[in-house]
Amino acid sequence: MKKIINENFSKNVIKYRHLRELSQEDLANDIDSYISVISNIENGNDCYLSTFLKLLIALDVTPNQLLSGAYDDYKYKNNISNSLKEVFNIYDINDEVSQKLILDLLNVLRSKNNINNK
């Protein structure tokens, strides 16, 4: 599996976790993972694509926000499908079937997250 390598990534995970007033434990629970995974990410370690996608949903951010922090206002939070182009490029995902599967997975995760937050 390829991993995400980005120097801004760990800083932005911390930033958006704090903005959401989440502890590392809260975020780990939201993505069905472990505190050590969140800690490792926040300390600059790599992240699997599956974890990255779950973080997008849990933190309610676009890939660009998490990778670069370029969009600090939340008007772009529903623009995930356009921002995924960067992720597709990072992972060299060119075929439409794979792209659709990832978008479908994001929709399922977003629906699950919305149900859990009600």
C-alpha positions in Angstrom: 0.0 0.0 0.0 1.2 3.5 -0.8 1.4 6.0 2.0 0.8 9.7 2.1 4.0 11.7 2.6 3.4 15.4 3.2 5.2 17.7 5.5 2.0 19.8 6.2 -0.1 16.7 6.8 0.7 16.1 10.5 0.4 19.8 11.4 -3.0 20.0 9.7 -4.3 16.9 11.4 -3.4 18.6 14.7 -4.9 21.9 13.6 -8.3 20.4 12.5 -8.5 18.0 15.4 -8.1 21.0 17.8 -10.6 23.1 15.8 -13.1 20.2 16.2 -12.2 20.1 19.9 -11.3 16.4 19.6 -8.8 14.5 21.7 -6.5 12.0 20.0 -8.7 9.3 21.5 -11.9 10.9 20.1 -10.4 11.1 16.6 -9.1 7.5 16.8 -12.6 6.3 17.8 -14.1 8.3 14.9 -11.9 6.6 12.4 -12.1 3.1 14.1 -8.4 3.2 14.8 -6.0 3.5 17.7 -4.6 6.5 19.6 -1.1 5.4 18.6 -2.1 5.8 14.9 -3.2 9.4 15.5 -0.1 10.1 17.6 2.2 8.6 14.9 0.5 10.8 12.2 0.8 13.9 14.3 4.4 13.2 14.9 5.1 13.2 11.2 4.8 9.5 10.3 3.2 8.2 7.1 -0.5 7.5 6.7 -2.2 4.8 4.6 -4.8 6.0 2.1 -7.6 4.3 3.9 -6.7 6.2 7.1 -6.4 9.4 5.1 -9.9 9.0 3.7 -11.4 8.3 7.2 -9.6 11.4 8.5 -11.3 13.5 5.7 -14.7 12.4 7.0 -14.0 12.6 10.7 -12.4 16.1 10.4 -14.9 17.2 7.8 -12.2 18.6 5.5 -11.1 18.4 1.9 -7.9 16.6 0.8 -6.4 20.0 0.0 -7.2 21.3 3.5 -5.5 18.3 5.1 -2.5 18.2 2.8 -1.8 21.9 2.4 -4.2 23.8 4.7 -4.9 26.1 1.8 -8.6 26.5 2.5 -9.1 27.6 6.0 -12.8 28.5 5.7 -15.4 25.8 5.7 -17.2 26.8 2.5 -15.1 24.2 0.7 -16.0 21.3 3.0 -18.5 19.8 0.5 -16.0 20.1 -2.4 -14.4 16.7 -1.7 -14.9 15.2 -5.1 -13.0 18.1 -6.8 -10.2 18.0 -4.2 -9.8 14.3 -4.6 -8.0 14.9 -7.9 -4.9 15.6 -5.8 -5.2 12.3 -4.0 -5.8 10.5 -7.2 -2.6 12.0 -8.6 -0.6 11.1 -5.5 -1.7 7.5 -5.7 -1.7 7.4 -9.5 -5.4 6.4 -9.6 -6.3 7.1 -13.2 -9.1 4.6 -14.0 -12.7 5.7 -13.4 -13.7 2.5 -11.7 -11.2 3.0 -8.9 -12.1 6.7 -8.6 -15.8 5.8 -8.3 -15.1 3.2 -5.7 -13.2 5.7 -3.6 -15.9 8.3 -4.0 -18.6 5.7 -3.0 -16.5 4.8 0.0 -16.3 8.4 1.1 -20.1 8.8 0.7 -20.6 5.7 2.9 -18.2 6.9 5.5 -19.7 10.4 5.5 -23.2 8.9 5.9 -22.0 6.7 8.8 -20.3 9.7 10.4 -23.5 11.8 10.1 -25.6 9.0 11.6 -23.2 8.6 14.5 -23.2 12.4 15.2 -27.0 12.7 15.5 
